[in-house]
């Protein structure tokens, strides 16, 4: 065969390469990488070895890598001529959970947390799948440069579970020291979707989250002499019940909101009326105005209940709203529609599902709230055997959720789909 014809055939083969063929070549080593990451999780703000491994893998894939961006953040840049800048994000951290999946590669790691307590650590939210799909995408994009033009900025973000990492990386100059993204995409494991599928939510996908503490004060004394006391336990009980009317009677029907009292502590003994009760709440919403309404209503109700109980001015309850608010994730509909087209072409339309928004939280939202207003799209990645998902739906059974010690993604098909989906989405957004 003539050299010119051989060259032409080789060029045709190169052009014919696609994410599916590349991921099949990379899959065995990616599964090994996943198992190593899963067995060696690290808590938020402590992702030293995890960040180093992600940085190493990105360098080996041909990216220019910067480490320690906003703590243990990693930034990899892959330039391929003129074109759009696409940001791809993964998270690095794990949770203080004792794994009970029974997997051969299960985490047995025990570390000291920030308070010096010994805790077990597990990738119970699928960040190990995220990282592995992220590295697979970096490898695929490097090998498929003939199919796209532009710049990919791939970030390994620390402290997602503490909703701090995105803010820290942005403050460290993510959008000023590195190419500024035109669009940003990410994926997240789903515990109730079959592997081989992905799910997309257009518009609000995840919620605002606020933590509120209410300190209910009283006048303590003997349990046999309540008339000489001001009982904060009774007042706290009235407050808990009154708070239930905010969502049911004040928020417009159809506007999602949650007010949950997750903790109530007061008193030491049955015959002592205490002088303080503490309540801890989580608030969930999508709209900024709804968020503010929840907070304002809580303050109003708490004050009114205390006044009705005859509490003196110096015993009014305190409402403490945490500064660590997590913003709602808004998936830009136009970007989601564009991503969906590329996923349809790669995975098949039947495997690209429309999901309902949920009241969980994700600090990926932060990347869309700077002055640049970068459009965002995060899609869900199926991780469970299709027959198990079908059987659970048939019987009304809830599968182990994210953050559960029993959450166990099926590595090979989940990672394969994750790499194919993310790679095709990036290439589609940057096609020549």
Beta strands, then each sheet from edge to edge (+ up, - down):
strand 1: 64-66
strand 2: 74-80
strand 3: 85-91
strand 4: 110-112
strand 5: 118-120
strand 6: 150-157
strand 7: 183-194
strand 8: 198-200
strand 9: 203-206
strand 10: 208-217
strand 11: 221-222
strand 12: 257-266
strand 13: 272-273
strand 14: 276-285
strand 15: 318-321
strand 16: 329-331
strand 17: 352-354
strand 18: 375-384
sheet 1: 1+ 2- 6+ 3+ 7+ 18+ 8- 17-
sheet 2: 4+ 5-
sheet 3: 9+ 16-
sheet 4: 12+ 14- 10+ 15-
sheet 5: 11+ 13-
end
